[in-house]
């Protein structure tokens, strides 16, 4: 048996502390969300019940949680699909190169360094000056895309850089058109990466607040509703909300990982063929 070195033990302890720091607050919130009706925001637990979950969607007490949750979920789904429809063709175009491609790439990535609140303010002013009403599914959608598209482009550039061009050449030699080569060869190979971009776009949009606050219109998304609740809600209902949103995130991640696994199996079959 190989003896454990002090450095190895130190690194394991450090990793354990990091995981505790990372997941400890979430675990604490999930435990406290099961407080009884007389429970507060801190330990100890006073009874164990689902009281705060049952009162979560009562608009007259804690705000319009149900509608804000549906808006955030719908917006995140819209963002992840629109994001993919933009970044995949953009990755293909930047891979092949064209006049001005470097300038476009630089401008796309540069939006990441612009403060999010300024992006939200600029989009809100644009809609205001043009007389178009700002809303979460118009100006809010555009604001979120300024956050997700640059990341998606970076991911797809890396994906296409690793793609072996011989697969496409073989398809073209067999008589496939450019579109057929992409649809039947390239797309199955990059499908796991596309699913990853979908998940990334969803997660970035689902909890985005700074780019929504001035561009989302009159109706709050879930992060904005939670922020508004923190000033007037002092019950564990906030913890119950955090538990539900965390579970939703875990469900989405689990489904995405399942799709990625299935897509990778299909990719392996395509490469073998």
Protein Blocks (a to p, Z undefined) as FASTA:
>chain_A
ZZddfklmmmmmmmmmmmmmmmmmmmmmmmmmmpcfkbcfbdcdehjafklmmmmmmmkl
nopfklmmmmmmmmmmmmmmmmmmmmmmmmmmmmnopghklmmmmmmmmmmmpcfklmmm
mmmmmmmmnopacdfklmmmmmmmmmmmmmmmmmmmmmmmmpcfklmmmmmmnopafklm
mmmmmmmmmmmmmmmmmmmmmmmmmmgmklmmmmnojbdcfklmmmmmmmmpccfklmmm
mmmmmmmmmmmmmmmmmmmmmmmmmmmmmmmZZ
